[in-house]
Amino acid sequence: MAQSIATGAEGAFPNREPRMAVATGSRSYQAYRLLHIAFVVAPILAGLDKFFHILVNWDMYLAPSIARLSPIAPHNLMLVIGVVEIIAGLLVAVKPRIGAYVVAVWLFAIIINLLIYPGYFDIALRDFGLALGALALGRLSAEYSS
């Protein structure tokens, strides 16, 4: 049976249960670790690939109406997006409790871009699944990260 960790603040939050010791063999902890690794690696790799186009030419996914709204050239906008994705992945690495929600919001912005641009609805659906995974990571991070 797990022992509670004394934080010294139990009296400050009377409705909150004390944190339980992490059972690293539990299925929920393993799910947390899988999601944590995935949402560190995927945004960083996708962000880096915006510069190298090894996986795909990412510029084709930018909706023309979004590109017209931007004050910078579409390719340069995708480079900025790549930097944001790298930062988001690093944030998940060090602060998953915050970074997971940043990634989820970022994925919802990508979904909006893809829904504006016909022909990429399948990728929007995939990104919706990823956003749900990021939200799940955020919820699990409340239990397993500091």
N, C-alpha and C positions, 0 to 999 in steps of 0.2 A: 504494500500500500504506500502511495506517495506521501511524503511528509511536506507540510507547508513551509515555505521559506518566510522567516520573520523579516519584515521590512521596517518595522517600527512605525508604520503609518496605518495600521489596521483601524485604529480609532478615527482617523480622519475620513475614511470612506466606509461608513457603517453598512451600506447595502452591497458593497463589493466583497466578493469572496477573496481570501488570500491566495496568492499565486501558488500553484502546486509545483513541486520539483519536476523537471522535465524527464519524462520517461522516454529515452531516445529509441527504445524498441517499439514504441507505440506507432500504430498506423498513421495517426494524425500528425505526429512529429515527422515521420518519413515523408508524408505528403507535403508538409511544410518545406522540408529540405529539398525535395524534388522541384517544387515551384520556385523556391528561392534561387536555386542554381539556374533554372530555366530563365527566370526573369532578370538574372544578371547577365547571362551569356547571350541570350537572343537580342536584346536591345544593343548591346555593345557590338556584336557581330554585324547586325543590320546597319548600325551607325557607321562602322568602319567601311562597310561595303558601299556606302554612298560615295566614298572617295575612290574606290577601286573597281566597282562594277564587275566583281567576280561572279556573284550570284545572279544578278539581273541589272539591267539599266533602270535604275529607280526613277529616273526623270519621267518615264512614261506613265507613272502612277499619279502624277500631280495633275489635278483637274485644271483644265485651261482657265476656268473662271477664277479659281484660286490664284493661279499664276498671274492673271491680269490684275488682281488686287494687290499683289506684292510689289513693293518698290524696287526689289532686286530681281535679277534674271532668274528664270526657273532653275537652272542648274545650280546656281549659287544658293538659291533657297533650299534646294535638296542637300547641299553641303551643310547649311545651318541646321537643317533637320537632323542630319547625321550627328552633328555635335551634340544636339539636344538628346538624341537617343543614347549616345555614349554616356553622357552625364546622368541620364535616368537609370541606366544599368548600374553605374557606379553608386548611385544613391541607394538602389535596391541592395547592393552588396553591403553597404555600411549601415543603412537605416531602412531595413525592409518594411518596417511599420509605416513609414512615410512614402518611401520609394514605390511601393506596390500601388498606392493610390495615384501617384504621379504617372506611373506607366498606364494605369487604367484610363485616366483622363486623356492621356496622349493617344491611346488606342481609340478612344471614342472620337477624338478629333480626326484621326486617320479614317475612321469609318465614315464620318460626315463627308470628308473629301472624296472617298470612293463612291459614296451614294450619289454625289453630285455628278460624277463622271460615269456615264453608262458603259457597261462592258466589264466592270470590275466588282459586280455584286457578290460574286463567289469569294473574292478576297475580303470584302467587307464582312461577310458571314464568318470567315476564318478569324478575322481580327476581333469580331464580337466574342467568339469563343476564347480568344486570348485575353480579352478584357475581363471576361468572367473569371478566368484563371488568376489574373492579377488581383481582382477583388477578393478571391478566395485566399490568395497569399496575404493580402492585407488583414483579413480576418484571423488567419492562423498566426500571423505575426504578433497580434495582440496577446496571444498565449505563449509564443515561443521565442520572441526576440526581446531585447532590452530596450 
